[in-house]
Amino acid sequence: MTVYEHLADLAALQGQVIGTSGWVEIDQARIDQFAQATGDHQWIHVDRARAAAGPFGTTVAHGFLTLSLLSQLATDAFRIADTRMGLNYGLDRVRFPSPVPVGSRLRAVCVLDRHEPIEGGAQLTLTVTIERQGSAKPACVAVWVTRHVV
């Protein structure tokens, strides 16, 4: 994890990687729990036998499960010491270039696109690339807007 002492220090890092998370394994239990929480029980995610005969040869994680890992992965990638809180402000663009087969390991690489001062802190726009270990294509690329309060 990369630690930044001051939110203002990030202004000089626009266009650079500001953190890379550790790897997180996506097991079937997590996929099944996500299906329960969201009501998305499509067979490609939860039916092991049917998915084995499907296009990926196994179950795959929901795209929204992969996207939901942004907070966890970013928290592991970097921390800003002088902020009291960070808020999810939204997403500008999200793509899922490749599937996440069960058993995959994912990590996030966070690039700071913009640092914009706001009252009480700053708004950060990040391009977060969720990489799948061993895959040439990322699992997810998202432009994420967050607000940080000092």
OpenMM code with the backbone's topology and positions (N, CA, C; nanometers):
from openmm import Vec3, app, unit

residues = "MET THR VAL TYR GLU HIS LEU ALA ASP LEU ALA ALA LEU GLN GLY GLN VAL ILE GLY THR SER GLY TRP VAL GLU ILE ASP GLN ALA ARG ILE ASP GLN PHE ALA GLN ALA THR GLY ASP HIS GLN TRP ILE HIS VAL ASP ARG ALA ARG ALA ALA ALA GLY PRO PHE GLY THR THR VAL ALA HIS GLY PHE LEU THR LEU SER LEU LEU SER GLN LEU ALA THR ASP ALA PHE ARG ILE ALA ASP THR ARG MET GLY LEU ASN TYR GLY LEU ASP ARG VAL ARG PHE PRO SER PRO VAL PRO VAL GLY SER ARG LEU ARG ALA VAL CYS VAL LEU ASP ARG HIS GLU PRO ILE GLU GLY GLY ALA GLN LEU THR LEU THR VAL THR ILE GLU ARG GLN GLY SER ALA LYS PRO ALA CYS VAL ALA VAL TRP VAL THR ARG HIS VAL VAL".split()
positions = [
    Vec3(0.0841, -0.1174, 0.0000),
    Vec3(0.0000, 0.0000, 0.0000),
    Vec3(0.0894, 0.1248, 0.0000),
    Vec3(0.0479, 0.2203, -0.0810),
    Vec3(0.1164, 0.3490, -0.0842),
    Vec3(0.0399, 0.4456, 0.0050),
    Vec3(0.1126, 0.5174, 0.0912),
    Vec3(0.0499, 0.6134, 0.1814),
    Vec3(0.0951, 0.7534, 0.1416),
    Vec3(-0.0019, 0.8419, 0.1254),
    Vec3(0.0236, 0.9829, 0.0966),
    Vec3(-0.0108, 1.0615, 0.2222),
    Vec3(0.0792, 1.1458, 0.2654),
    Vec3(0.0570, 1.2225, 0.3881),
    Vec3(-0.0542, 1.3249, 0.3730),
    Vec3(-0.0603, 1.3905, 0.2553),
    Vec3(-0.1563, 1.4992, 0.2366),
    Vec3(-0.2319, 1.4827, 0.1050),
    Vec3(-0.3605, 1.5057, 0.1104),
    Vec3(-0.4453, 1.5004, -0.0084),
    Vec3(-0.3918, 1.5934, -0.1174),
    Vec3(-0.3441, 1.7098, -0.0786),
    Vec3(-0.2928, 1.8074, -0.1756),
    Vec3(-0.1717, 1.7544, -0.2520),
    Vec3(-0.0968, 1.6603, -0.1924),
    Vec3(0.0215, 1.6048, -0.2584),
    Vec3(-0.0133, 1.5309, -0.3876),
    Vec3(-0.1362, 1.4836, -0.3971),
    Vec3(-0.1745, 1.4073, -0.5154),
    Vec3(-0.1906, 1.4943, -0.6398),
    Vec3(-0.2081, 1.6246, -0.6231),
    Vec3(-0.2271, 1.7143, -0.7373),
    Vec3(-0.1113, 1.7024, -0.8366),
    Vec3(0.0081, 1.6796, -0.7870),
    Vec3(0.1264, 1.6698, -0.8731),
    Vec3(0.1393, 1.5331, -0.9390),
    Vec3(0.0517, 1.4392, -0.9054),
    Vec3(0.0644, 1.3014, -0.9543),
    Vec3(-0.0364, 1.2670, -1.0638),
    Vec3(-0.1048, 1.3658, -1.1184),
    Vec3(-0.2030, 1.3387, -1.2225),
    Vec3(-0.1356, 1.2683, -1.3409),
    Vec3(-0.2007, 1.1620, -1.3880),
    Vec3(-0.1472, 1.0824, -1.4976),
    Vec3(-0.0574, 0.9688, -1.4532),
    Vec3(-0.0390, 0.9530, -1.3225),
    Vec3(0.0508, 0.8504, -1.2697),
    Vec3(-0.0249, 0.7442, -1.1897),
    Vec3(0.0370, 0.6272, -1.1790),
    Vec3(-0.0145, 0.5229, -1.0907),
    Vec3(0.0059, 0.5707, -0.9473),
    Vec3(-0.1017, 0.5719, -0.8701),
    Vec3(-0.0898, 0.6140, -0.7296),
    Vec3(-0.1007, 0.4958, -0.6336),
    Vec3(-0.1280, 0.3771, -0.6851),
    Vec3(-0.1323, 0.2591, -0.5995),
    Vec3(-0.1736, 0.1346, -0.6745),
    Vec3(-0.1240, 0.0221, -0.6261),
    Vec3(-0.1593, -0.1093, -0.6793),
    Vec3(-0.1946, -0.1978, -0.5605),
    Vec3(-0.3093, -0.2611, -0.5673),
    Vec3(-0.3549, -0.3452, -0.4556),
    Vec3(-0.2857, -0.4807, -0.4577),
    Vec3(-0.3074, -0.5541, -0.3507),
    Vec3(-0.2690, -0.6943, -0.3490),
    Vec3(-0.3721, -0.7755, -0.4267),
    Vec3(-0.3461, -0.9034, -0.4399),
    Vec3(-0.4352, -0.9926, -0.5150),
    Vec3(-0.5483, -1.0425, -0.4263),
    Vec3(-0.6674, -1.0571, -0.4860),
    Vec3(-0.7858, -1.1108, -0.4183),
    Vec3(-0.8381, -1.2275, -0.5024),
    Vec3(-0.8577, -1.3427, -0.4383),
    Vec3(-0.9095, -1.4590, -0.5110),
    Vec3(-1.0620, -1.4567, -0.5144),
    Vec3(-1.1152, -1.4895, -0.6306),
    Vec3(-1.2598, -1.4951, -0.6494),
    Vec3(-1.3019, -1.6420, -0.6472),
    Vec3(-1.3563, -1.6846, -0.5343),
    Vec3(-1.3991, -1.8238, -0.5214),
    Vec3(-1.5500, -1.8356, -0.5444),
    Vec3(-1.5971, -1.9584, -0.5536),
    Vec3(-1.7386, -1.9810, -0.5814),
    Vec3(-1.8275, -1.9312, -0.4685),
    Vec3(-1.7798, -1.9400, -0.3466),
    Vec3(-1.8603, -1.8914, -0.2333),
    Vec3(-1.8897, -1.7427, -0.2483),
    Vec3(-1.7904, -1.6649, -0.2905),
    Vec3(-1.8112, -1.5200, -0.3091),
    Vec3(-1.9102, -1.4958, -0.4228),
    Vec3(-1.8978, -1.5702, -0.5304),
    Vec3(-1.9895, -1.5561, -0.6439),
    Vec3(-2.1323, -1.5903, -0.6004),
    Vec3(-2.1472, -1.6995, -0.5264),
    Vec3(-2.2798, -1.7403, -0.4785),
    Vec3(-2.3395, -1.6369, -0.3824),
    Vec3(-2.2570, -1.5794, -0.2945),
    Vec3(-2.3047, -1.4769, -0.2023),
    Vec3(-2.3495, -1.3525, -0.2779),
    Vec3(-2.2759, -1.3163, -0.3812),
    Vec3(-2.3151, -1.2008, -0.4615),
    Vec3(-2.4480, -1.2279, -0.5317),
    Vec3(-2.4639, -1.3491, -0.5840),
    Vec3(-2.5901, -1.3865, -0.6483),
    Vec3(-2.7060, -1.3763, -0.5491),
    Vec3(-2.6845, -1.4224, -0.4259),
    Vec3(-2.7880, -1.4136, -0.3223),
    Vec3(-2.8218, -1.2686, -0.2913),
    Vec3(-2.7185, -1.1860, -0.2782),
    Vec3(-2.7398, -1.0458, -0.2400),
    Vec3(-2.8108, -0.9669, -0.3488),
    Vec3(-2.7860, -0.9995, -0.4749),
    Vec3(-2.8404, -0.9196, -0.5852),
    Vec3(-2.9584, -0.9832, -0.6568),
    Vec3(-2.9810, -1.1121, -0.6321),
    Vec3(-3.0883, -1.1813, -0.7022),
    Vec3(-3.0512, -1.2208, -0.8437),
    Vec3(-2.9241, -1.2087, -0.8800),
    Vec3(-2.8767, -1.2453, -1.0141),
    Vec3(-2.8211, -1.3872, -1.0093),
    Vec3(-2.9077, -1.4842, -1.0429),
    Vec3(-2.8711, -1.6256, -1.0357),
    Vec3(-2.8503, -1.6868, -1.1738),
    Vec3(-2.8048, -1.6059, -1.2688),
    Vec3(-2.7828, -1.6595, -1.4033),
    Vec3(-2.6894, -1.7803, -1.3953),
    Vec3(-2.7204, -1.8834, -1.4735),
    Vec3(-2.6482, -2.0112, -1.4662),
    Vec3(-2.4984, -1.9975, -1.4870),
    Vec3(-2.4533, -1.9025, -1.5666),
    Vec3(-2.3104, -1.8874, -1.5955),
    Vec3(-2.2318, -1.8564, -1.4672),
    Vec3(-2.3021, -1.8060, -1.3655),
    Vec3(-2.2377, -1.7711, -1.2390),
    Vec3(-2.2521, -1.8791, -1.1324),
    Vec3(-2.3664, -1.9462, -1.1268),
    Vec3(-2.3956, -2.0310, -1.0104),
    Vec3(-2.4178, -2.1790, -1.0395),
    Vec3(-2.4401, -2.2161, -1.1625),
    Vec3(-2.4657, -2.3567, -1.1953),
    Vec3(-2.3370, -2.4189, -1.2492),
    Vec3(-2.2628, -2.4845, -1.1599),
    Vec3(-2.1303, -2.5383, -1.1972),
    Vec3(-2.1372, -2.6381, -1.3118),
    Vec3(-2.2344, -2.7255, -1.3086),
    Vec3(-2.2449, -2.8286, -1.4130),
    Vec3(-2.2765, -2.7661, -1.5485),
    Vec3(-2.3730, -2.6798, -1.5521),
    Vec3(-2.4105, -2.6154, -1.6791),
    Vec3(-2.2985, -2.5238, -1.7296),
    Vec3(-2.2355, -2.4512, -1.6378),
    Vec3(-2.1269, -2.3607, -1.6766),
    Vec3(-2.0063, -2.4380, -1.7295),
    Vec3(-1.9836, -2.5582, -1.6792),
    Vec3(-1.8714, -2.6403, -1.7281),
    Vec3(-1.8861, -2.6701, -1.8761),
    Vec3(-2.0085, -2.6772, -1.9236),
    Vec3(-2.0344, -2.7026, -2.0653),
    Vec3(-2.0535, -2.5722, -2.1434),
    Vec3(-2.0443, -2.4603, -2.0748),
    Vec3(-2.0658, -2.3300, -2.1378),
    Vec3(-1.9406, -2.2738, -2.2026),
    Vec3(-1.9461, -2.1489, -2.2438),
    Vec3(-1.8378, -2.0884, -2.3218),
    Vec3(-1.7056, -2.0709, -2.2468),
    Vec3(-1.7081, -2.0703, -2.1121),
    Vec3(-1.5847, -2.0479, -2.0363),
    Vec3(-1.5355, -2.1737, -1.9646),
    Vec3(-1.6134, -2.2811, -1.9715),
    Vec3(-1.5729, -2.4078, -1.9117),
    Vec3(-1.5842, -2.4122, -1.7600),
    Vec3(-1.6359, -2.3076, -1.7008),
    Vec3(-1.6531, -2.2993, -1.5555),
    Vec3(-1.7433, -2.1804, -1.5254),
    Vec3(-1.7784, -2.1649, -1.3993),
    Vec3(-1.8543, -2.0465, -1.3615),
    Vec3(-1.7649, -1.9230, -1.3700),
    Vec3(-1.8275, -1.8076, -1.3886),
    Vec3(-1.7553, -1.6802, -1.3928),
    Vec3(-1.8234, -1.5818, -1.2980),
    Vec3(-1.7442, -1.4886, -1.2478),
    Vec3(-1.7972, -1.3853, -1.1591),
    Vec3(-1.8865, -1.2899, -1.2360),
    Vec3(-1.9848, -1.2368, -1.1692),
    Vec3(-2.0683, -1.1306, -1.2250),
    Vec3(-1.9790, -1.0097, -1.2537),
    Vec3(-2.0069, -0.9381, -1.3606),
    Vec3(-1.9344, -0.8140, -1.3859),
    Vec3(-1.9512, -0.7171, -1.2710),
    Vec3(-2.0730, -0.7090, -1.2172),
    Vec3(-2.0967, -0.6165, -1.1065),
    Vec3(-2.0272, -0.6611, -0.9777),
    Vec3(-2.0015, -0.7899, -0.9621),
    Vec3(-1.9202, -0.8353, -0.8492),
    Vec3(-1.7787, -0.7798, -0.8644),
    Vec3(-1.7229, -0.7930, -0.9830),
    Vec3(-1.5891, -0.7395, -1.0081),
    Vec3(-1.5868, -0.5890, -0.9803),
    Vec3(-1.6862, -0.5177, -1.0306),
    Vec3(-1.6936, -0.3735, -1.0092),
    Vec3(-1.7072, -0.3400, -0.8606),
    Vec3(-1.7821, -0.4210, -0.7873),
    Vec3(-1.8047, -0.3931, -0.6455),
    Vec3(-1.6765, -0.4036, -0.5632),
    Vec3(-1.5740, -0.4642, -0.6182),
    Vec3(-1.4468, -0.4768, -0.5472),
    Vec3(-1.3639, -0.3482, -0.5504),
    Vec3(-1.4094, -0.2471, -0.6256),
    Vec3(-1.3328, -0.1224, -0.6353),
    Vec3(-1.2951, -0.0675, -0.4981),
    Vec3(-1.3897, -0.0568, -0.4088),
    Vec3(-1.3613, 0.0017, -0.2764),
    Vec3(-1.2566, -0.0795, -0.2015),
    Vec3(-1.2743, -0.2090, -0.1951),
    Vec3(-1.1798, -0.2956, -0.1237),
    Vec3(-1.0411, -0.2859, -0.1855),
    Vec3(-1.0334, -0.2948, -0.3176),
    Vec3(-0.9040, -0.2940, -0.3837),
    Vec3(-0.8354, -0.1580, -0.3729),
    Vec3(-0.9107, -0.0499, -0.3885),
    Vec3(-0.8507, 0.0835, -0.3774),
    Vec3(-0.8018, 0.1095, -0.2348),
    Vec3(-0.8761, 0.0634, -0.1365),
    Vec3(-0.8350, 0.0791, 0.0030),
    Vec3(-0.7040, 0.0059, 0.0289),
    Vec3(-0.6831, -0.1040, -0.0391),
    Vec3(-0.5590, -0.1797, -0.0261),
    Vec3(-0.4459, -0.1171, -0.1084),
    Vec3(-0.4797, -0.0412, -0.2121),
    Vec3(-0.3793, 0.0156, -0.3027),
    Vec3(-0.3145, 0.1421, -0.2488),
    Vec3(-0.3954, 0.2312, -0.1891),
    Vec3(-0.3401, 0.3571, -0.1384),
    Vec3(-0.4263, 0.4125, -0.0265),
    Vec3(-0.3624, 0.5000, 0.0531),
    Vec3(-0.4307, 0.5666, 0.1637),
    Vec3(-0.3801, 0.7098, 0.1697),
    Vec3(-0.4695, 0.8013, 0.2038),
    Vec3(-0.4338, 0.9416, 0.2186),
    Vec3(-0.4495, 0.9753, 0.3670),
    Vec3(-0.3366, 1.0002, 0.4324),
    Vec3(-0.3340, 1.0089, 0.5789),
    Vec3(-0.4167, 1.1238, 0.6359),
    Vec3(-0.4219, 1.2370, 0.5679),
    Vec3(-0.4901, 1.3515, 0.6295),
    Vec3(-0.6380, 1.3637, 0.5916),
    Vec3(-0.6955, 1.2602, 0.5337),
    Vec3(-0.8386, 1.2675, 0.5013),
    Vec3(-0.9208, 1.2015, 0.6117),
    Vec3(-1.0335, 1.2653, 0.6415),
    Vec3(-1.1249, 1.2110, 0.7419),
    Vec3(-1.2152, 1.1052, 0.6821),
    Vec3(-1.2482, 1.1225, 0.5526),
    Vec3(-1.3324, 1.0228, 0.4861),
    Vec3(-1.3238, 1.0396, 0.3352),
    Vec3(-1.3537, 0.9305, 0.2685),
    Vec3(-1.3651, 0.9310, 0.1237),
    Vec3(-1.5063, 0.8889, 0.0862),
    Vec3(-1.5575, 0.9466, -0.0214),
    Vec3(-1.6944, 0.9175, -0.0652),
    Vec3(-1.6939, 0.8757, -0.2109),
    Vec3(-1.7741, 0.7772, -0.2411),
    Vec3(-1.7953, 0.7359, -0.3798),
    Vec3(-1.8867, 0.8397, -0.4443),
    Vec3(-1.8367, 0.9079, -0.5470),
    Vec3(-1.9172, 1.0112, -0.6128),
    Vec3(-1.9798, 0.9601, -0.7420),
    Vec3(-1.9253, 0.8512, -0.7962),
    Vec3(-1.9864, 0.7913, -0.9145),
    Vec3(-1.8846, 0.7370, -1.0127),
    Vec3(-1.9368, 0.6896, -1.1225),
    Vec3(-1.8546, 0.6300, -1.2282),
    Vec3(-1.8834, 0.7005, -1.3593),
    Vec3(-1.7790, 0.7293, -1.4338),
    Vec3(-1.7971, 0.7917, -1.5648),
    Vec3(-1.8014, 0.6884, -1.6772),
    Vec3(-1.7299, 0.5783, -1.6607),
    Vec3(-1.7238, 0.4766, -1.7654),
    Vec3(-1.6806, 0.3450, -1.7027),
    Vec3(-1.7451, 0.2372, -1.7444),
    Vec3(-1.7097, 0.1042, -1.6955),
    Vec3(-1.7134, 0.0071, -1.8127),
    Vec3(-1.6104, -0.0758, -1.8218),
    Vec3(-1.6058, -0.1807, -1.9239),
    Vec3(-1.5543, -0.3096, -1.8600),
    Vec3(-1.5980, -0.4225, -1.9143),
    Vec3(-1.5555, -0.5547, -1.8680),
    Vec3(-1.4931, -0.6286, -1.9865),
    Vec3(-1.3654, -0.6025, -2.0170),
    Vec3(-1.3025, -0.6597, -2.1366),
    Vec3(-1.2852, -0.8109, -2.1363),
    Vec3(-1.2798, -0.8737, -2.0173),
    Vec3(-1.2642, -1.0199, -2.0155),
    Vec3(-1.3344, -1.0785, -1.8940),
    Vec3(-1.3758, -1.2050, -1.9041),
    Vec3(-1.4466, -1.2702, -1.7932),
    Vec3(-1.3523, -1.3013, -1.6775),
    Vec3(-1.4129, -1.3297, -1.5616),
    Vec3(-1.3386, -1.3670, -1.4415),
    Vec3(-1.3821, -1.5078, -1.4015),
    Vec3(-1.3116, -1.6105, -1.4514),
    Vec3(-1.3460, -1.7474, -1.4126),
    Vec3(-1.3241, -1.7695, -1.2634),
    Vec3(-1.4061, -1.8561, -1.2039),
    Vec3(-1.3902, -1.8892, -1.0633),
    Vec3(-1.2449, -1.9307, -1.0390),
    Vec3(-1.1915, -1.8886, -0.9253),
    Vec3(-1.0521, -1.9188, -0.8920),
    Vec3(-0.9538, -1.8129, -0.9389),
    Vec3(-1.0017, -1.7140, -1.0130),
    Vec3(-0.9141, -1.6068, -1.0609),
    Vec3(-0.8662, -1.5216, -0.9444),
    Vec3(-0.7500, -1.4602, -0.9659),
    Vec3(-0.6969, -1.3632, -0.8702),
    Vec3(-0.6961, -1.2267, -0.9382),
    Vec3(-0.7515, -1.1276, -0.8679),
    Vec3(-0.7661, -0.9931, -0.9221),
    Vec3(-0.6891, -0.8927, -0.8367),
    Vec3(-0.6431, -0.7856, -0.9027),
    Vec3(-0.5857, -0.6721, -0.8311),
    Vec3(-0.6183, -0.5453, -0.9080),
    Vec3(-0.6070, -0.4317, -0.8396),
    Vec3(-0.6378, -0.3027, -0.9021),
    Vec3(-0.5122, -0.2185, -0.9154),
    Vec3(-0.5013, -0.1539, -1.0310),
    Vec3(-0.3984, -0.0533, -1.0545),
    Vec3(-0.4734, 0.0787, -1.0703),
    Vec3(-0.4403, 0.1754, -0.9834),
    Vec3(-0.5129, 0.3031, -0.9780),
    Vec3(-0.4272, 0.4148, -1.0360),
    Vec3(-0.4781, 0.4764, -1.1419),
    Vec3(-0.4118, 0.5903, -1.2044),
    Vec3(-0.4942, 0.7148, -1.1740),
    Vec3(-0.4285, 0.8193, -1.1255),
    Vec3(-0.4970, 0.9444, -1.0960),
    Vec3(-0.5092, 1.0261, -1.2243),
    Vec3(-0.6324, 1.0445, -1.2707),
    Vec3(-0.6569, 1.1249, -1.3909),
    Vec3(-0.6671, 1.2734, -1.3574),
    Vec3(-0.7420, 1.3035, -1.2502),
    Vec3(-0.7635, 1.4444, -1.2132),
    Vec3(-0.7695, 1.4601, -1.0617),
    Vec3(-0.7182, 1.5717, -1.0159),
    Vec3(-0.7277, 1.6145, -0.8765),
    Vec3(-0.7870, 1.7543, -0.8804),
    Vec3(-0.9107, 1.7669, -0.8314),
    Vec3(-0.9802, 1.8955, -0.8360),
    Vec3(-1.0162, 1.9390, -0.6944),
    Vec3(-0.9657, 2.0558, -0.6508),
    Vec3(-1.0030, 2.1043, -0.5182),
    Vec3(-1.1539, 2.1294, -0.5097),
    Vec3(-1.2116, 2.0914, -0.3978),
    Vec3(-1.3514, 2.1213, -0.3658),
    Vec3(-1.3531, 2.1729, -0.2225),
    Vec3(-1.4632, 2.2296, -0.1823),
    Vec3(-1.4723, 2.2802, -0.0450),
    Vec3(-1.4467, 2.1668, 0.0535),
    Vec3(-1.3466, 2.1828, 0.1380),
    Vec3(-1.3155, 2.0848, 0.2406),
    Vec3(-1.2288, 1.9698, 0.1963),
    Vec3(-1.1835, 1.9683, 0.0692),
    Vec3(-1.1013, 1.8562, 0.0254),
    Vec3(-1.0732, 1.8581, -0.1235),
    Vec3(-1.0895, 1.7430, -0.1860),
    Vec3(-1.0631, 1.7323, -0.3293),
    Vec3(-1.1464, 1.6210, -0.3896),
    Vec3(-1.1756, 1.6380, -0.5174),
    Vec3(-1.2401, 1.5334, -0.5964),
    Vec3(-1.1317, 1.4690, -0.6817),
    Vec3(-1.1227, 1.3369, -0.6740),
    Vec3(-1.0258, 1.2616, -0.7521),
    Vec3(-1.0983, 1.1806, -0.8578),
    Vec3(-1.0454, 1.1832, -0.9779),
    Vec3(-1.0948, 1.0964, -1.0840),
    Vec3(-0.9843, 0.9959, -1.1121),
    Vec3(-1.0175, 0.8687, -1.0982),
    Vec3(-0.9206, 0.7607, -1.1136),
    Vec3(-0.9617, 0.6690, -1.2271),
    Vec3(-0.8648, 0.6231, -1.3040),
    Vec3(-0.8890, 0.5098, -1.3917),
    Vec3(-0.8360, 0.3881, -1.3175),
    Vec3(-0.9274, 0.2999, -1.2821),
    Vec3(-0.8911, 0.1794, -1.2087),
    Vec3(-0.9002, 0.0616, -1.3043),
    Vec3(-0.7884, -0.0055, -1.3214),
    Vec3(-0.7826, -0.1247, -1.4052),
    Vec3(-0.7741, -0.2450, -1.3129),
    Vec3(-0.8757, -0.3307, -1.3197),
    Vec3(-0.8743, -0.4535, -1.2404),
    Vec3(-0.8153, -0.5624, -1.3292),
    Vec3(-0.6941, -0.6030, -1.2927),
    Vec3(-0.6208, -0.7041, -1.3684),
    Vec3(-0.6543, -0.8428, -1.3170),
    Vec3(-0.6533, -0.9393, -1.4096),
    Vec3(-0.6687, -1.0799, -1.3721),
    Vec3(-0.5344, -1.1469, -1.3918),
    Vec3(-0.4830, -1.2060, -1.2872),
    Vec3(-0.3514, -1.2684, -1.2933),
    Vec3(-0.3460, -1.3703, -1.4072),
    Vec3(-0.2442, -1.3580, -1.4919),
    Vec3(-0.2262, -1.4512, -1.6033),
    Vec3(-0.3023, -1.4151, -1.7292),
    Vec3(-0.3788, -1.3077, -1.7274),
    Vec3(-0.4568, -1.2676, -1.8438),
    Vec3(-0.3979, -1.1410, -1.9052),
    Vec3(-0.3921, -1.1377, -2.0376),
    Vec3(-0.3433, -1.0180, -2.1069),
    Vec3(-0.4452, -0.9051, -2.1021),
    Vec3(-0.5730, -0.9398, -2.0909),
    Vec3(-0.6791, -0.8388, -2.0866),
    Vec3(-0.7256, -0.8166, -1.9436),
    Vec3(-0.7588, -0.6930, -1.9079),
    Vec3(-0.8125, -0.6690, -1.7738),
    Vec3(-0.9548, -0.7241, -1.7606),
    Vec3(-0.9947, -0.7457, -1.6365),
    Vec3(-1.1313, -0.7896, -1.6083),
    Vec3(-1.2276, -0.6721, -1.6105),
    Vec3(-1.1771, -0.5553, -1.5715),
    Vec3(-1.2616, -0.4362, -1.5626),
    Vec3(-1.1736, -0.3124, -1.5733),
    Vec3(-1.2255, -0.2118, -1.6413),
    Vec3(-1.1623, -0.0796, -1.6431),
    Vec3(-1.2729, 0.0200, -1.6118),
    Vec3(-1.2519, 0.0982, -1.5068),
    Vec3(-1.3549, 0.1923, -1.4615),
    Vec3(-1.2936, 0.3292, -1.4357),
    Vec3(-1.3638, 0.4320, -1.4785),
    Vec3(-1.3271, 0.5687, -1.4426),
    Vec3(-1.4153, 0.6044, -1.3233),
    Vec3(-1.3502, 0.6211, -1.2095),
    Vec3(-1.4188, 0.6332, -1.0812),
    Vec3(-1.3935, 0.7708, -1.0226),
    Vec3(-1.4994, 0.8364, -0.9794),
    Vec3(-1.4894, 0.9692, -0.9188),
    Vec3(-1.5163, 0.9558, -0.7698),
    Vec3(-1.4193, 1.0036, -0.6902),
    Vec3(-1.4316, 0.9985, -0.5452),
    Vec3(-1.4094, 1.1387, -0.4871),
    Vec3(-1.4658, 1.1596, -0.3699),
    Vec3(-1.4451, 1.2865, -0.3001),
    Vec3(-1.3810, 1.2549, -0.1657),
    Vec3(-1.2824, 1.3364, -0.1295),
    Vec3(-1.2072, 1.3153, -0.0063),
    Vec3(-1.2132, 1.4411, 0.0769),
    Vec3(-1.2422, 1.4232, 0.2059),
    Vec3(-1.2595, 1.5355, 0.2984),
    Vec3(-1.1443, 1.5335, 0.3980),
    Vec3(-1.0802, 1.6498, 0.4136),
    Vec3(-0.9682, 1.6600, 0.5103),
    Vec3(-1.0181, 1.7147, 0.6432),
] * unit.nanometer
topology = app.Topology()
chain = topology.addChain("A")
for resn in residues:
    res = topology.addResidue(resn, chain)
    for name in ("N", "CA", "C"):
        topology.addAtom(name, app.Element.getBySymbol(name[0]), res)
